[in-house]
C-alpha cells in the first residue's frame, strides 16, 4: 500500500513539475491574479489522475488484494473472539445453573 501511495505521489510530482514549466514558459495559461499556484496544482492533479489510473493498474490491484486479505483476517479474528465470549458466557451460565440446583 505504501508503495502504491509513493508511486502516485511520484506521478503527481512529475506532473506538477511539467505543468509548472509549461505555465511559466507561457505554453499553458496562467491563473487569474494570485491564483497561479493553485491553478498549477489543480492542473497537475487533473493530469496525474488518469495517468495513475492507467499506469498503476497492477499495483492498485496488488494493494487491493492486500487490503481484502487484511479485512478478512480481522473479521476472522473478531468472529473467533465473539465465539470465545459466547462459549465463556455459556459455561458461566451453566455453572450458575448447577450451583443453584445443588443449593436447592
C-alpha positions in Angstrom: 0.0 0.0 0.0 2.8 2.4 0.8 4.5 1.6 -2.5 1.3 2.4 -4.4 0.9 5.7 -2.5 4.5 6.7 -3.1 4.2 5.9 -6.8 1.0 8.1 -7.0 2.9 10.9 -5.3 5.8 10.5 -7.7 3.4 10.7 -10.8 1.8 13.8 -9.2 5.2 15.4 -8.5 6.3 14.8 -12.1 3.1 16.3 -13.5 3.5 19.3 -11.1 7.0 20.0 -12.5 5.9 19.6 -16.1 2.8 21.8 -15.6 4.8 24.4 -13.7 7.3 24.5 -16.6 4.5 24.9 -19.2 2.8 27.6 -17.3 5.9 29.7 -16.6 7.1 29.2 -20.2 3.8 30.5 -21.5 2.6 27.3 -23.2 -0.2 26.8 -20.7 -2.4 29.6 -19.5 -1.7 31.3 -16.1 -4.2 31.5 -13.3 -6.1 34.7 -12.6 -4.5 37.2 -10.3 -2.7 35.4 -7.3 -4.3 32.0 -8.1 -1.4 30.9 -10.3 -0.1 28.4 -7.7 -3.5 26.9 -7.1 -4.0 26.6 -10.9 -0.7 24.7 -11.3 -1.6 22.3 -8.5 -5.1 21.7 -9.8 -4.0 21.2 -13.3 -1.3 18.7 -12.2 -4.0 16.8 -10.2 -6.3 16.6 -13.2 -3.5 15.4 -15.4 -1.9 12.9 -12.9 -5.2 11.2 -12.0 -5.8 9.4 -15.4 -2.1 8.7 -15.8 -2.1 7.0 -12.3 -5.3 5.1 -13.2 -3.7 3.6 -16.3 -0.1 3.2 -15.3 -0.6 1.9 -11.7 -3.4 -0.6 -12.5 -1.3 -3.7 -11.5 0.0 -2.0 -8.3 -3.5 -0.9 -7.4 -4.8 -4.4 -7.8 -2.0 -5.8 -5.7 -2.8 -3.2 -2.9 -6.5 -4.1 -3.2 -5.7 -7.8 -2.6 -3.6 -6.9 0.4 -6.4 -4.8 1.9 -9.0 -7.6 1.3 -6.8 -10.1 3.0 -6.3 -7.9 6.0 -10.0 -7.2 6.3 -10.8 -10.9 6.1 -8.2 -11.7 8.7 -9.6 -9.0 11.1 -13.2 -10.4 10.5 -12.0 -13.9 11.3 -10.3 -12.7 14.5 -13.4 -10.8 15.5 -15.6 -13.9 14.9 -13.2 -16.1 16.9 -13.3 -13.6 19.8 -17.0 -13.5 19.6 -17.3 -17.3 19.7 -14.9 -17.4 22.7 -17.0 -14.9 24.6 -20.2 -16.8 23.8 -18.6 -20.1 25.0 -17.4 -18.4 28.2 -20.9 -16.9 28.8 -22.5 -20.3 28.2 -20.1 -22.0 30.6 -20.6 -19.4 33.3 -24.4 -19.7 32.9 -24.2 -23.5 33.1 -22.1 -23.3 36.3 -24.5 -20.9 37.9 -27.4 -23.2 36.9 -25.7 -26.2 38.5 -24.8 -24.2 41.7 -28.4 -23.1 42.1 -29.8 -26.6 41.6 -27.4 -28.1 44.1 -28.3 -25.5 46.7 -32.0 -26.4 46.5 
